[in-house]
Amino acid sequence: MPKHVRDTIIKIVIGSFIVGILLAFFDIDPKELMADFGETVQAIFKVVADVIEWGVKYVLLGAVVVVPIWLIFFGIGKLRGKKSG
């Protein structure tokens, strides 16, 4: 068996193992996953959307402070660069 084929198989097995552990952590049974596949995809989408919605709020809140500070330091750096150059 060529080395790249063996490496690919090993990666698939390791990836499957990790995904299996994650699914087991969330109490997802393989039979339920296949039987309720549409509902599972919707549930996963909802969780991802909720996490994004939660995260965006905090990113915007932090940006209100970080962006102006960054702009000040960026402007100072540009002014210093023009004077020495």
HTML snippet that shows the backbone in 3Dmol.js (N, CA, C, O; Angstrom):
<script src="https://3Dmol.org/build/3Dmol-min.js"></script>
<div id="view" style="width:600px;height:400px;position:relative"></div>
<script>
const pdb = `
ATOM      1  N   MET A   1       0.848  -1.176   0.000  1.00  0.00           N
ATOM      2  CA  MET A   1       0.000   0.000   0.000  1.00  0.00           C
ATOM      3  C   MET A   1       0.896   1.243   0.000  1.00  0.00           C
ATOM      4  O   MET A   1       1.819   1.343   0.809  1.00  0.00           O
ATOM      5  N   PRO A   2       0.622   2.193  -0.912  1.00  0.00           N
ATOM      6  CA  PRO A   2       1.432   3.418  -0.943  1.00  0.00           C
ATOM      7  C   PRO A   2       1.319   4.211   0.366  1.00  0.00           C
ATOM      8  O   PRO A   2       0.305   4.164   1.062  1.00  0.00           O
ATOM      9  N   LYS A   3       2.386   4.933   0.669  1.00  0.00           N
ATOM     10  CA  LYS A   3       2.473   5.668   1.926  1.00  0.00           C
ATOM     11  C   LYS A   3       1.352   6.698   2.054  1.00  0.00           C
ATOM     12  O   LYS A   3       0.763   6.825   3.127  1.00  0.00           O
ATOM     13  N   HIS A   4       1.042   7.438   0.982  1.00  0.00           N
ATOM     14  CA  HIS A   4       0.021   8.481   1.074  1.00  0.00           C
ATOM     15  C   HIS A   4      -1.371   7.891   1.307  1.00  0.00           C
ATOM     16  O   HIS A   4      -2.204   8.518   1.961  1.00  0.00           O
ATOM     17  N   VAL A   5      -1.629   6.698   0.781  1.00  0.00           N
ATOM     18  CA  VAL A   5      -2.921   6.048   1.018  1.00  0.00           C
ATOM     19  C   VAL A   5      -3.027   5.635   2.487  1.00  0.00           C
ATOM     20  O   VAL A   5      -4.057   5.842   3.128  1.00  0.00           O
ATOM     21  N   ARG A   6      -1.946   5.046   3.008  1.00  0.00           N
ATOM     22  CA  ARG A   6      -1.934   4.634   4.420  1.00  0.00           C
ATOM     23  C   ARG A   6      -2.107   5.853   5.328  1.00  0.00           C
ATOM     24  O   ARG A   6      -2.870   5.801   6.292  1.00  0.00           O
ATOM     25  N   ASP A   7      -1.406   6.944   5.027  1.00  0.00           N
ATOM     26  CA  ASP A   7      -1.518   8.160   5.828  1.00  0.00           C
ATOM     27  C   ASP A   7      -2.937   8.721   5.798  1.00  0.00           C
ATOM     28  O   ASP A   7      -3.450   9.183   6.817  1.00  0.00           O
ATOM     29  N   THR A   8      -3.564   8.679   4.630  1.00  0.00           N
ATOM     30  CA  THR A   8      -4.936   9.159   4.498  1.00  0.00           C
ATOM     31  C   THR A   8      -5.887   8.307   5.326  1.00  0.00           C
ATOM     32  O   THR A   8      -6.767   8.840   6.003  1.00  0.00           O
ATOM     33  N   ILE A   9      -5.721   7.009   5.281  1.00  0.00           N
ATOM     34  CA  ILE A   9      -6.580   6.110   6.069  1.00  0.00           C
ATOM     35  C   ILE A   9      -6.401   6.375   7.561  1.00  0.00           C
ATOM     36  O   ILE A   9      -7.378   6.402   8.309  1.00  0.00           O
ATOM     37  N   ILE A  10      -5.167   6.568   7.993  1.00  0.00           N
ATOM     38  CA  ILE A  10      -4.896   6.850   9.405  1.00  0.00           C
ATOM     39  C   ILE A  10      -5.552   8.167   9.811  1.00  0.00           C
ATOM     40  O   ILE A  10      -6.142   8.250  10.888  1.00  0.00           O
ATOM     41  N   LYS A  11      -5.462   9.195   8.971  1.00  0.00           N
ATOM     42  CA  LYS A  11      -6.096  10.483   9.268  1.00  0.00           C
ATOM     43  C   LYS A  11      -7.609  10.350   9.362  1.00  0.00           C
ATOM     44  O   LYS A  11      -8.233  10.950  10.237  1.00  0.00           O
ATOM     45  N   ILE A  12      -8.203   9.565   8.464  1.00  0.00           N
ATOM     46  CA  ILE A  12      -9.655   9.361   8.494  1.00  0.00           C
ATOM     47  C   ILE A  12     -10.062   8.636   9.773  1.00  0.00           C
ATOM     48  O   ILE A  12     -11.062   8.993  10.396  1.00  0.00           O
ATOM     49  N   VAL A  13      -9.297   7.626  10.166  1.00  0.00           N
ATOM     50  CA  VAL A  13      -9.607   6.883  11.398  1.00  0.00           C
ATOM     51  C   VAL A  13      -9.486   7.799  12.611  1.00  0.00           C
ATOM     52  O   VAL A  13     -10.362   7.784  13.476  1.00  0.00           O
ATOM     53  N   ILE A  14      -8.426   8.591  12.693  1.00  0.00           N
ATOM     54  CA  ILE A  14      -8.248   9.503  13.826  1.00  0.00           C
ATOM     55  C   ILE A  14      -9.345  10.560  13.837  1.00  0.00           C
ATOM     56  O   ILE A  14      -9.904  10.865  14.891  1.00  0.00           O
ATOM     57  N   GLY A  15      -9.654  11.115  12.681  1.00  0.00           N
ATOM     58  CA  GLY A  15     -10.730  12.105  12.593  1.00  0.00           C
ATOM     59  C   GLY A  15     -12.070  11.519  12.991  1.00  0.00           C
ATOM     60  O   GLY A  15     -12.846  12.166  13.694  1.00  0.00           O
ATOM     61  N   SER A  16     -12.347  10.318  12.555  1.00  0.00           N
ATOM     62  CA  SER A  16     -13.599   9.645  12.915  1.00  0.00           C
ATOM     63  C   SER A  16     -13.674   9.399  14.420  1.00  0.00           C
ATOM     64  O   SER A  16     -14.730   9.555  15.033  1.00  0.00           O
ATOM     65  N   PHE A  17     -12.546   9.014  15.004  1.00  0.00           N
ATOM     66  CA  PHE A  17     -12.492   8.787  16.446  1.00  0.00           C
ATOM     67  C   PHE A  17     -12.799  10.079  17.208  1.00  0.00           C
ATOM     68  O   PHE A  17     -13.581  10.069  18.159  1.00  0.00           O
ATOM     69  N   ILE A  18     -12.187  11.185  16.795  1.00  0.00           N
ATOM     70  CA  ILE A  18     -12.408  12.467  17.477  1.00  0.00           C
ATOM     71  C   ILE A  18     -13.854  12.920  17.330  1.00  0.00           C
ATOM     72  O   ILE A  18     -14.466  13.368  18.300  1.00  0.00           O
ATOM     73  N   VAL A  19     -14.404  12.807  16.126  1.00  0.00           N
ATOM     74  CA  VAL A  19     -15.802  13.187  15.909  1.00  0.00           C
ATOM     75  C   VAL A  19     -16.726  12.277  16.719  1.00  0.00           C
ATOM     76  O   VAL A  19     -17.722  12.740  17.276  1.00  0.00           O
ATOM     77  N   GLY A  20     -16.403  11.003  16.786  1.00  0.00           N
ATOM     78  CA  GLY A  20     -17.198  10.073  17.590  1.00  0.00           C
ATOM     79  C   GLY A  20     -17.208  10.444  19.059  1.00  0.00           C
ATOM     80  O   GLY A  20     -18.246  10.367  19.716  1.00  0.00           O
ATOM     81  N   ILE A  21     -16.052  10.849  19.580  1.00  0.00           N
ATOM     82  CA  ILE A  21     -15.985  11.277  20.983  1.00  0.00           C
ATOM     83  C   ILE A  21     -16.837  12.525  21.191  1.00  0.00           C
ATOM     84  O   ILE A  21     -17.563  12.623  22.180  1.00  0.00           O
ATOM     85  N   LEU A  22     -16.752  13.479  20.260  1.00  0.00           N
ATOM     86  CA  LEU A  22     -17.556  14.698  20.378  1.00  0.00           C
ATOM     87  C   LEU A  22     -19.054  14.397  20.324  1.00  0.00           C
ATOM     88  O   LEU A  22     -19.832  14.952  21.100  1.00  0.00           O
ATOM     89  N   LEU A  23     -19.448  13.523  19.410  1.00  0.00           N
ATOM     90  CA  LEU A  23     -20.862  13.159  19.314  1.00  0.00           C
ATOM     91  C   LEU A  23     -21.328  12.449  20.586  1.00  0.00           C
ATOM     92  O   LEU A  23     -22.438  12.685  21.063  1.00  0.00           O
ATOM     93  N   ALA A  24     -20.484  11.587  21.125  1.00  0.00           N
ATOM     94  CA  ALA A  24     -20.834  10.890  22.370  1.00  0.00           C
ATOM     95  C   ALA A  24     -20.947  11.887  23.512  1.00  0.00           C
ATOM     96  O   ALA A  24     -21.801  11.726  24.383  1.00  0.00           O
ATOM     97  N   PHE A  25     -20.107  12.910  23.527  1.00  0.00           N
ATOM     98  CA  PHE A  25     -20.160  13.943  24.568  1.00  0.00           C
ATOM     99  C   PHE A  25     -21.519  14.635  24.557  1.00  0.00           C
ATOM    100  O   PHE A  25     -22.056  14.967  25.613  1.00  0.00           O
ATOM    101  N   PHE A  26     -22.077  14.852  23.364  1.00  0.00           N
ATOM    102  CA  PHE A  26     -23.376  15.497  23.239  1.00  0.00           C
ATOM    103  C   PHE A  26     -24.533  14.486  23.221  1.00  0.00           C
ATOM    104  O   PHE A  26     -25.656  14.830  22.853  1.00  0.00           O
ATOM    105  N   ASP A  27     -24.255  13.258  23.614  1.00  0.00           N
ATOM    106  CA  ASP A  27     -25.258  12.185  23.682  1.00  0.00           C
ATOM    107  C   ASP A  27     -25.971  11.955  22.358  1.00  0.00           C
ATOM    108  O   ASP A  27     -27.188  11.769  22.324  1.00  0.00           O
ATOM    109  N   ILE A  28     -25.222  11.969  21.286  1.00  0.00           N
ATOM    110  CA  ILE A  28     -25.791  11.708  19.965  1.00  0.00           C
ATOM    111  C   ILE A  28     -25.471  10.271  19.593  1.00  0.00           C
ATOM    112  O   ILE A  28     -24.306   9.885  19.497  1.00  0.00           O
ATOM    113  N   ASP A  29     -26.500   9.497  19.388  1.00  0.00           N
ATOM    114  CA  ASP A  29     -26.388   8.088  19.041  1.00  0.00           C
ATOM    115  C   ASP A  29     -26.338   7.966  17.516  1.00  0.00           C
ATOM    116  O   ASP A  29     -27.053   8.695  16.828  1.00  0.00           O
ATOM    117  N   PRO A  30     -25.511   7.061  16.965  1.00  0.00           N
ATOM    118  CA  PRO A  30     -25.442   6.921  15.495  1.00  0.00           C
ATOM    119  C   PRO A  30     -26.800   6.599  14.863  1.00  0.00           C
ATOM    120  O   PRO A  30     -27.107   7.092  13.777  1.00  0.00           O
ATOM    121  N   LYS A  31     -27.610   5.783  15.530  1.00  0.00           N
ATOM    122  CA  LYS A  31     -28.931   5.450  14.974  1.00  0.00           C
ATOM    123  C   LYS A  31     -29.823   6.689  14.949  1.00  0.00           C
ATOM    124  O   LYS A  31     -30.517   6.939  13.964  1.00  0.00           O
ATOM    125  N   GLU A  32     -29.802   7.461  16.031  1.00  0.00           N
ATOM    126  CA  GLU A  32     -30.595   8.691  16.080  1.00  0.00           C
ATOM    127  C   GLU A  32     -30.115   9.690  15.041  1.00  0.00           C
ATOM    128  O   GLU A  32     -30.914  10.378  14.406  1.00  0.00           O
ATOM    129  N   LEU A  33     -28.807   9.761  14.876  1.00  0.00           N
ATOM    130  CA  LEU A  33     -28.226  10.695  13.916  1.00  0.00           C
ATOM    131  C   LEU A  33     -28.742  10.406  12.509  1.00  0.00           C
ATOM    132  O   LEU A  33     -29.113  11.325  11.779  1.00  0.00           O
ATOM    133  N   MET A  34     -28.765   9.137  12.131  1.00  0.00           N
ATOM    134  CA  MET A  34     -29.224   8.783  10.791  1.00  0.00           C
ATOM    135  C   MET A  34     -30.741   8.887  10.663  1.00  0.00           C
ATOM    136  O   MET A  34     -31.244   9.290   9.614  1.00  0.00           O
ATOM    137  N   ALA A  35     -31.480   8.526  11.722  1.00  0.00           N
ATOM    138  CA  ALA A  35     -32.937   8.573  11.661  1.00  0.00           C
ATOM    139  C   ALA A  35     -33.449  10.014  11.644  1.00  0.00           C
ATOM    140  O   ALA A  35     -34.403  10.328  10.933  1.00  0.00           O
ATOM    141  N   ASP A  36     -32.825  10.870  12.413  1.00  0.00           N
ATOM    142  CA  ASP A  36     -33.269  12.258  12.529  1.00  0.00           C
ATOM    143  C   ASP A  36     -32.257  13.209  11.901  1.00  0.00           C
ATOM    144  O   ASP A  36     -31.975  14.274  12.451  1.00  0.00           O
ATOM    145  N   PHE A  37     -31.716  12.828  10.759  1.00  0.00           N
ATOM    146  CA  PHE A  37     -30.625  13.600  10.161  1.00  0.00           C
ATOM    147  C   PHE A  37     -31.023  15.046   9.889  1.00  0.00           C
ATOM    148  O   PHE A  37     -30.254  15.961  10.181  1.00  0.00           O
ATOM    149  N   GLY A  38     -32.205  15.261   9.339  1.00  0.00           N
ATOM    150  CA  GLY A  38     -32.666  16.622   9.043  1.00  0.00           C
ATOM    151  C   GLY A  38     -32.785  17.454  10.301  1.00  0.00           C
ATOM    152  O   GLY A  38     -32.360  18.609  10.333  1.00  0.00           O
ATOM    153  N   GLU A  39     -33.363  16.871  11.338  1.00  0.00           N
ATOM    154  CA  GLU A  39     -33.513  17.583  12.606  1.00  0.00           C
ATOM    155  C   GLU A  39     -32.144  17.833  13.244  1.00  0.00           C
ATOM    156  O   GLU A  39     -31.923  18.876  13.859  1.00  0.00           O
ATOM    157  N   THR A  40     -31.239  16.882  13.098  1.00  0.00           N
ATOM    158  CA  THR A  40     -29.901  17.039  13.659  1.00  0.00           C
ATOM    159  C   THR A  40     -29.175  18.197  12.992  1.00  0.00           C
ATOM    160  O   THR A  40     -28.532  19.000  13.669  1.00  0.00           O
ATOM    161  N   VAL A  41     -29.270  18.288  11.690  1.00  0.00           N
ATOM    162  CA  VAL A  41     -28.627  19.387  10.965  1.00  0.00           C
ATOM    163  C   VAL A  41     -29.224  20.720  11.408  1.00  0.00           C
ATOM    164  O   VAL A  41     -28.494  21.692  11.604  1.00  0.00           O
ATOM    165  N   GLN A  42     -30.537  20.769  11.566  1.00  0.00           N
ATOM    166  CA  GLN A  42     -31.183  21.999  12.028  1.00  0.00           C
ATOM    167  C   GLN A  42     -30.732  22.359  13.441  1.00  0.00           C
ATOM    168  O   GLN A  42     -30.485  23.529  13.733  1.00  0.00           O
ATOM    169  N   ALA A  43     -30.624  21.373  14.309  1.00  0.00           N
ATOM    170  CA  ALA A  43     -30.189  21.622  15.684  1.00  0.00           C
ATOM    171  C   ALA A  43     -28.753  22.127  15.714  1.00  0.00           C
ATOM    172  O   ALA A  43     -28.434  23.051  16.461  1.00  0.00           O
ATOM    173  N   ILE A  44     -27.889  21.525  14.904  1.00  0.00           N
ATOM    174  CA  ILE A  44     -26.493  21.965  14.835  1.00  0.00           C
ATOM    175  C   ILE A  44     -26.428  23.390  14.296  1.00  0.00           C
ATOM    176  O   ILE A  44     -25.672  24.213  14.814  1.00  0.00           O
ATOM    177  N   PHE A  45     -27.206  23.688  13.271  1.00  0.00           N
ATOM    178  CA  PHE A  45     -27.233  25.031  12.706  1.00  0.00           C
ATOM    179  C   PHE A  45     -27.689  26.044  13.748  1.00  0.00           C
ATOM    180  O   PHE A  45     -27.129  27.136  13.840  1.00  0.00           O
ATOM    181  N   LYS A  46     -28.703  25.688  14.533  1.00  0.00           N
ATOM    182  CA  LYS A  46     -29.210  26.587  15.570  1.00  0.00           C
ATOM    183  C   LYS A  46     -28.142  26.855  16.626  1.00  0.00           C
ATOM    184  O   LYS A  46     -27.969  27.995  17.058  1.00  0.00           O
ATOM    185  N   VAL A  47     -27.428  25.816  17.041  1.00  0.00           N
ATOM    186  CA  VAL A  47     -26.367  25.986  18.043  1.00  0.00           C
ATOM    187  C   VAL A  47     -25.267  26.897  17.492  1.00  0.00           C
ATOM    188  O   VAL A  47     -24.800  27.800  18.186  1.00  0.00           O
ATOM    189  N   VAL A  48     -24.860  26.660  16.257  1.00  0.00           N
ATOM    190  CA  VAL A  48     -23.814  27.480  15.642  1.00  0.00           C
ATOM    191  C   VAL A  48     -24.288  28.933  15.514  1.00  0.00           C
ATOM    192  O   VAL A  48     -23.531  29.860  15.802  1.00  0.00           O
ATOM    193  N   ALA A  49     -25.529  29.129  15.087  1.00  0.00           N
ATOM    194  CA  ALA A  49     -26.068  30.483  14.953  1.00  0.00           C
ATOM    195  C   ALA A  49     -26.128  31.178  16.306  1.00  0.00           C
ATOM    196  O   ALA A  49     -25.819  32.365  16.405  1.00  0.00           O
ATOM    197  N   ASP A  50     -26.525  30.450  17.354  1.00  0.00           N
ATOM    198  CA  ASP A  50     -26.577  31.027  18.696  1.00  0.00           C
ATOM    199  C   ASP A  50     -25.192  31.431  19.183  1.00  0.00           C
ATOM    200  O   ASP A  50     -25.032  32.489  19.791  1.00  0.00           O
ATOM    201  N   VAL A  51     -24.194  30.600  18.920  1.00  0.00           N
ATOM    202  CA  VAL A  51     -22.829  30.910  19.339  1.00  0.00           C
ATOM    203  C   VAL A  51     -22.314  32.140  18.590  1.00  0.00           C
ATOM    204  O   VAL A  51     -21.680  33.010  19.186  1.00  0.00           O
ATOM    205  N   ILE A  52     -22.584  32.211  17.300  1.00  0.00           N
ATOM    206  CA  ILE A  52     -22.147  33.367  16.513  1.00  0.00           C
ATOM    207  C   ILE A  52     -22.836  34.635  17.013  1.00  0.00           C
ATOM    208  O   ILE A  52     -22.198  35.672  17.187  1.00  0.00           O
ATOM    209  N   GLU A  53     -24.149  34.539  17.241  1.00  0.00           N
ATOM    210  CA  GLU A  53     -24.895  35.698  17.747  1.00  0.00           C
ATOM    211  C   GLU A  53     -24.336  36.154  19.096  1.00  0.00           C
ATOM    212  O   GLU A  53     -24.181  37.353  19.329  1.00  0.00           O
ATOM    213  N   TRP A  54     -24.037  35.217  19.972  1.00  0.00           N
ATOM    214  CA  TRP A  54     -23.475  35.527  21.278  1.00  0.00           C
ATOM    215  C   TRP A  54     -22.102  36.184  21.125  1.00  0.00           C
ATOM    216  O   TRP A  54     -21.815  37.174  21.798  1.00  0.00           O
ATOM    217  N   GLY A  55     -21.260  35.648  20.258  1.00  0.00           N
ATOM    218  CA  GLY A  55     -19.908  36.153  20.088  1.00  0.00           C
ATOM    219  C   GLY A  55     -19.847  37.517  19.429  1.00  0.00           C
ATOM    220  O   GLY A  55     -19.027  38.353  19.809  1.00  0.00           O
ATOM    221  N   VAL A  56     -20.707  37.754  18.443  1.00  0.00           N
ATOM    222  CA  VAL A  56     -20.690  39.026  17.718  1.00  0.00           C
ATOM    223  C   VAL A  56     -20.984  40.180  18.672  1.00  0.00           C
ATOM    224  O   VAL A  56     -20.385  41.250  18.557  1.00  0.00           O
ATOM    225  N   LYS A  57     -21.890  39.971  19.600  1.00  0.00           N
ATOM    226  CA  LYS A  57     -22.227  41.024  20.564  1.00  0.00           C
ATOM    227  C   LYS A  57     -20.978  41.463  21.329  1.00  0.00           C
ATOM    228  O   LYS A  57     -20.748  42.659  21.505  1.00  0.00           O
ATOM    229  N   TYR A  58     -20.184  40.518  21.777  1.00  0.00           N
ATOM    230  CA  TYR A  58     -18.992  40.846  22.553  1.00  0.00           C
ATOM    231  C   TYR A  58     -17.869  41.405  21.680  1.00  0.00           C
ATOM    232  O   TYR A  58     -17.097  42.250  22.131  1.00  0.00           O
ATOM    233  N   VAL A  59     -17.776  40.945  20.449  1.00  0.00           N
ATOM    234  CA  VAL A  59     -16.775  41.496  19.532  1.00  0.00           C
ATOM    235  C   VAL A  59     -17.079  42.970  19.273  1.00  0.00           C
ATOM    236  O   VAL A  59     -16.174  43.804  19.309  1.00  0.00           O
ATOM    237  N   LEU A  60     -18.337  43.292  19.013  1.00  0.00           N
ATOM    238  CA  LEU A  60     -18.703  44.682  18.763  1.00  0.00           C
ATOM    239  C   LEU A  60     -18.497  45.543  20.000  1.00  0.00           C
ATOM    240  O   LEU A  60     -18.038  46.681  19.896  1.00  0.00           O
ATOM    241  N   LEU A  61     -18.830  45.014  21.157  1.00  0.00           N
ATOM    242  CA  LEU A  61     -18.629  45.743  22.406  1.00  0.00           C
ATOM    243  C   LEU A  61     -17.151  46.042  22.628  1.00  0.00           C
ATOM    244  O   LEU A  61     -16.796  47.161  22.995  1.00  0.00           O
ATOM    245  N   GLY A  62     -16.297  45.063  22.412  1.00  0.00           N
ATOM    246  CA  GLY A  62     -14.862  45.266  22.555  1.00  0.00           C
ATOM    247  C   GLY A  62     -14.304  46.193  21.494  1.00  0.00           C
ATOM    248  O   GLY A  62     -13.381  46.961  21.767  1.00  0.00           O
ATOM    249  N   ALA A  63     -14.849  46.134  20.290  1.00  0.00           N
ATOM    250  CA  ALA A  63     -14.364  46.974  19.195  1.00  0.00           C
ATOM    251  C   ALA A  63     -14.599  48.451  19.474  1.00  0.00           C
ATOM    252  O   ALA A  63     -13.846  49.298  18.994  1.00  0.00           O
ATOM    253  N   VAL A  64     -15.634  48.768  20.243  1.00  0.00           N
ATOM    254  CA  VAL A  64     -15.906  50.161  20.590  1.00  0.00           C
ATOM    255  C   VAL A  64     -14.725  50.755  21.352  1.00  0.00           C
ATOM    256  O   VAL A  64     -14.473  51.956  21.254  1.00  0.00           O
ATOM    257  N   VAL A  65     -14.008  49.944  22.099  1.00  0.00           N
ATOM    258  CA  VAL A  65     -12.848  50.412  22.858  1.00  0.00           C
ATOM    259  C   VAL A  65     -11.558  50.194  22.072  1.00  0.00           C
ATOM    260  O   VAL A  65     -10.722  51.095  21.999  1.00  0.00           O
ATOM    261  N   VAL A  66     -11.388  49.021  21.489  1.00  0.00           N
ATOM    262  CA  VAL A  66     -10.118  48.643  20.872  1.00  0.00           C
ATOM    263  C   VAL A  66      -9.832  49.422  19.592  1.00  0.00           C
ATOM    264  O   VAL A  66      -8.702  49.870  19.399  1.00  0.00           O
ATOM    265  N   VAL A  67     -10.793  49.594  18.733  1.00  0.00           N
ATOM    266  CA  VAL A  67     -10.557  50.233  17.432  1.00  0.00           C
ATOM    267  C   VAL A  67     -10.083  51.680  17.585  1.00  0.00           C
ATOM    268  O   VAL A  67      -9.098  52.053  16.948  1.00  0.00           O
ATOM    269  N   PRO A  68     -10.739  52.509  18.398  1.00  0.00           N
ATOM    270  CA  PRO A  68     -10.213  53.878  18.551  1.00  0.00           C
ATOM    271  C   PRO A  68      -8.784  53.912  19.112  1.00  0.00           C
ATOM    272  O   PRO A  68      -7.964  54.716  18.668  1.00  0.00           O
ATOM    273  N   ILE A  69      -8.487  53.052  20.074  1.00  0.00           N
ATOM    274  CA  ILE A  69      -7.129  53.003  20.628  1.00  0.00           C
ATOM    275  C   ILE A  69      -6.135  52.584  19.549  1.00  0.00           C
ATOM    276  O   ILE A  69      -5.055  53.163  19.429  1.00  0.00           O
ATOM    277  N   TRP A  70      -6.509  51.574  18.767  1.00  0.00           N
ATOM    278  CA  TRP A  70      -5.642  51.120  17.683  1.00  0.00           C
ATOM    279  C   TRP A  70      -5.424  52.239  16.665  1.00  0.00           C
ATOM    280  O   TRP A  70      -4.306  52.439  16.192  1.00  0.00           O
ATOM    281  N   LEU A  71      -6.487  52.966  16.329  1.00  0.00           N
ATOM    282  CA  LEU A  71      -6.352  54.065  15.360  1.00  0.00           C
ATOM    283  C   LEU A  71      -5.394  55.136  15.878  1.00  0.00           C
ATOM    284  O   LEU A  71      -4.601  55.676  15.106  1.00  0.00           O
ATOM    285  N   ILE A  72      -5.456  55.448  17.162  1.00  0.00           N
ATOM    286  CA  ILE A  72      -4.544  56.435  17.743  1.00  0.00           C
ATOM    287  C   ILE A  72      -3.103  55.964  17.610  1.00  0.00           C
ATOM    288  O   ILE A  72      -2.246  56.708  17.133  1.00  0.00           O
ATOM    289  N   PHE A  73      -2.833  54.730  18.031  1.00  0.00           N
ATOM    290  CA  PHE A  73      -1.467  54.215  17.942  1.00  0.00           C
ATOM    291  C   PHE A  73      -1.008  54.073  16.491  1.00  0.00           C
ATOM    292  O   PHE A  73       0.160  54.317  16.189  1.00  0.00           O
ATOM    293  N   PHE A  74      -1.897  53.687  15.604  1.00  0.00           N
ATOM    294  CA  PHE A  74      -1.560  53.573  14.186  1.00  0.00           C
ATOM    295  C   PHE A  74      -1.188  54.945  13.628  1.00  0.00           C
ATOM    296  O   PHE A  74      -0.196  55.086  12.913  1.00  0.00           O
ATOM    297  N   GLY A  75      -1.997  55.958  13.964  1.00  0.00           N
ATOM    298  CA  GLY A  75      -1.713  57.322  13.507  1.00  0.00           C
ATOM    299  C   GLY A  75      -0.395  57.846  14.049  1.00  0.00           C
ATOM    300  O   GLY A  75       0.369  58.477  13.319  1.00  0.00           O
ATOM    301  N   ILE A  76      -0.119  57.592  15.323  1.00  0.00           N
ATOM    302  CA  ILE A  76       1.147  58.015  15.920  1.00  0.00           C
ATOM    303  C   ILE A  76       2.316  57.332  15.217  1.00  0.00           C
ATOM    304  O   ILE A  76       3.332  57.962  14.925  1.00  0.00           O
ATOM    305  N   GLY A  77       2.163  56.054  14.953  1.00  0.00           N
ATOM    306  CA  GLY A  77       3.217  55.320  14.250  1.00  0.00           C
ATOM    307  C   GLY A  77       3.465  55.874  12.857  1.00  0.00           C
ATOM    308  O   GLY A  77       4.615  55.982  12.431  1.00  0.00           O
ATOM    309  N   LYS A  78       2.404  56.227  12.142  1.00  0.00           N
ATOM    310  CA  LYS A  78       2.559  56.798  10.796  1.00  0.00           C
ATOM    311  C   LYS A  78       3.242  58.161  10.859  1.00  0.00           C
ATOM    312  O   LYS A  78       4.100  58.474  10.033  1.00  0.00           O
ATOM    313  N   LEU A  79       2.854  58.968  11.848  1.00  0.00           N
ATOM    314  CA  LEU A  79       3.476  60.291  11.989  1.00  0.00           C
ATOM    315  C   LEU A  79       4.961  60.162  12.313  1.00  0.00           C
ATOM    316  O   LEU A  79       5.785  60.898  11.770  1.00  0.00           O
ATOM    317  N   ARG A  80       5.291  59.259  13.167  1.00  0.00           N
ATOM    318  CA  ARG A  80       6.705  59.034  13.506  1.00  0.00           C
ATOM    319  C   ARG A  80       7.476  58.521  12.291  1.00  0.00           C
ATOM    320  O   ARG A  80       8.622  58.904  12.058  1.00  0.00           O
ATOM    321  N   GLY A  81       6.842  57.673  11.544  1.00  0.00           N
ATOM    322  CA  GLY A  81       7.501  57.121  10.354  1.00  0.00           C
ATOM    323  C   GLY A  81       7.766  58.190   9.317  1.00  0.00           C
ATOM    324  O   GLY A  81       8.802  58.154   8.652  1.00  0.00           O
ATOM    325  N   LYS A  82       6.842  59.158   9.155  1.00  0.00           N
ATOM    326  CA  LYS A  82       7.021  60.231   8.182  1.00  0.00           C
ATOM    327  C   LYS A  82       8.115  61.196   8.623  1.00  0.00           C
ATOM    328  O   LYS A  82       8.864  61.696   7.783  1.00  0.00           O
ATOM    329  N   LYS A  83       8.224  61.466   9.914  1.00  0.00           N
ATOM    330  CA  LYS A  83       9.220  62.408  10.407  1.00  0.00           C
ATOM    331  C   LYS A  83      10.625  61.852  10.229  1.00  0.00           C
ATOM    332  O   LYS A  83      11.535  62.589   9.850  1.00  0.00           O
ATOM    333  N   SER A  84      10.818  60.548  10.498  1.00  0.00           N
ATOM    334  CA  SER A  84      12.157  59.984  10.405  1.00  0.00           C
ATOM    335  C   SER A  84      12.527  59.616   8.974  1.00  0.00           C
ATOM    336  O   SER A  84      13.705  59.421   8.674  1.00  0.00           O
ATOM    337  N   GLY A  85      11.547  59.520   8.091  1.00  0.00           N
ATOM    338  CA  GLY A  85      11.808  59.062   6.743  1.00  0.00           C
ATOM    339  C   GLY A  85      12.034  60.073   5.750  1.00  0.00           C
ATOM    340  O   GLY A  85      12.261  59.753   4.583  1.00  0.00           O
TER     341      GLY A  85
END
`;
const viewer = $3Dmol.createViewer("view");
viewer.addModel(pdb, "pdb");
viewer.setStyle({}, {cartoon: {color: "spectrum"}});
viewer.zoomTo();
viewer.render();
</script>
